[in-house]
Amino acid sequence: MNKLKQLLFKYKHAIIILYLPIYMVWFILLEQRDGIKFKEIHCIVDDWIP
């Protein structure tokens, strides 16, 4: 366990690299869900945004 802490301390960017695939799979699965009710919120400022 101590070696793992040393590696993560040395390569701090590895945490993000290891987390990214998990995050992307979760995001894709959420995007593909069907049958979810939602309420669209719209205001006049939204029309100004390109």
Backbone bond lengths (Angstrom), bond angles and torsions (degrees), N, CA, C in turn:
res aa  C-N    CA-C-N  psi(-1)  N-CA   C-N-CA  omega(-1)  CA-C   N-CA-C  phi
1 M - - - 1.458 - - 1.525 110.79 -
2 N 1.299 116.63 -34.40 1.452 120.71 -179.81 1.530 110.64 -66.43
3 K 1.339 116.70 -36.56 1.463 119.82 178.71 1.527 110.94 -66.03
4 L 1.328 115.59 -37.32 1.458 119.58 178.37 1.526 110.86 -63.40
5 K 1.319 116.85 -43.05 1.468 120.37 177.82 1.520 110.88 -62.50
6 Q 1.325 116.55 -40.04 1.462 120.19 179.34 1.528 110.98 -64.86
7 L 1.329 116.07 -42.25 1.462 119.24 178.91 1.525 111.57 -64.20
8 L 1.329 116.79 -44.26 1.463 119.62 179.66 1.525 112.16 -67.37
9 F 1.318 116.57 -31.89 1.463 119.17 176.92 1.523 110.28 -70.69
10 K 1.335 115.89 -37.34 1.460 120.31 -179.12 1.527 111.08 -72.81
11 Y 1.339 115.99 -41.69 1.459 121.59 -177.92 1.530 109.13 -114.79
12 K 1.308 116.81 74.26 1.465 121.28 -176.79 1.526 112.24 -64.59
13 H 1.309 117.03 -28.98 1.460 120.27 179.08 1.525 111.94 -69.30
14 A 1.315 118.14 -17.68 1.465 121.40 -179.29 1.526 111.38 -64.83
15 I 1.315 117.60 -29.59 1.465 120.65 178.60 1.528 109.76 -61.94
16 I 1.305 116.77 -44.04 1.463 120.92 179.59 1.524 110.50 -68.12
17 I 1.312 116.62 -41.78 1.463 120.57 -179.45 1.525 110.80 -64.32
18 L 1.319 117.94 -37.61 1.459 121.08 178.76 1.529 111.88 -74.16
19 Y 1.319 117.11 -30.44 1.461 121.36 -178.26 1.528 112.11 -79.32
20 L 1.308 117.97 -29.93 1.459 122.51 -174.64 1.529 113.87 -56.49
21 P 1.333 121.09 -48.04 1.477 118.87 179.36 1.531 112.98 -61.90
22 I 1.313 117.67 -38.00 1.465 121.07 178.52 1.526 109.83 -63.91
23 Y 1.316 116.18 -44.48 1.459 121.10 179.88 1.528 111.04 -62.87
24 M 1.326 117.46 -44.40 1.457 120.97 -177.32 1.527 111.87 -65.94
25 V 1.329 117.60 -41.01 1.466 120.51 177.46 1.522 109.68 -62.56
26 W 1.316 117.30 -44.90 1.466 121.55 179.47 1.534 110.62 -61.38
27 F 1.323 117.43 -42.95 1.461 121.98 -180.00 1.526 110.79 -63.15
28 I 1.322 117.40 -45.06 1.464 121.20 -179.26 1.525 110.62 -63.32
29 L 1.325 117.09 -42.22 1.463 120.05 178.97 1.527 111.50 -64.11
30 L 1.316 117.32 -38.82 1.465 120.07 177.66 1.525 111.79 -67.63
31 E 1.324 117.07 -37.10 1.457 120.78 179.76 1.527 112.03 -66.25
32 Q 1.317 118.19 -28.68 1.458 121.78 -175.01 1.525 113.48 -89.33
33 R 1.318 118.38 -0.32 1.469 120.18 179.89 1.519 110.38 -66.90
34 D 1.325 115.64 144.03 1.466 121.63 177.92 1.520 109.67 -118.91
35 G 1.320 115.32 159.70 1.454 120.59 173.82 1.514 114.86 76.57
36 I 1.310 117.88 19.91 1.462 121.07 179.34 1.533 108.40 -93.74
37 K 1.322 116.53 125.94 1.460 120.83 177.27 1.527 109.05 -79.62
38 F 1.310 115.08 136.91 1.454 119.95 175.73 1.515 109.14 -145.02
39 K 1.295 115.19 158.26 1.459 121.06 179.73 1.524 107.46 -112.96
40 E 1.320 115.78 121.94 1.450 120.51 -179.98 1.523 109.15 -81.33
41 I 1.299 115.72 129.06 1.464 121.73 178.52 1.524 107.17 -109.20
42 H 1.331 116.01 126.67 1.454 121.10 -175.54 1.524 109.10 -138.83
43 C 1.326 115.27 137.24 1.467 119.84 174.49 1.525 108.22 -133.68
44 I 1.303 116.90 172.93 1.462 121.11 -175.69 1.530 111.88 -64.51
45 V 1.300 117.67 -29.31 1.467 120.98 179.51 1.532 110.46 -64.31
46 D 1.325 117.37 -30.41 1.463 120.82 178.43 1.526 111.79 -61.31
47 D 1.314 117.55 -31.07 1.465 120.90 179.11 1.525 111.97 -71.27
48 W 1.296 118.10 -22.50 1.465 121.62 -179.74 1.525 112.41 -81.00
49 I 1.313 116.77 -18.43 1.466 120.89 -176.83 1.524 108.56 -81.54
50 P 1.334 117.69 124.82 1.477 119.24 -178.67 1.516 112.31 -70.15
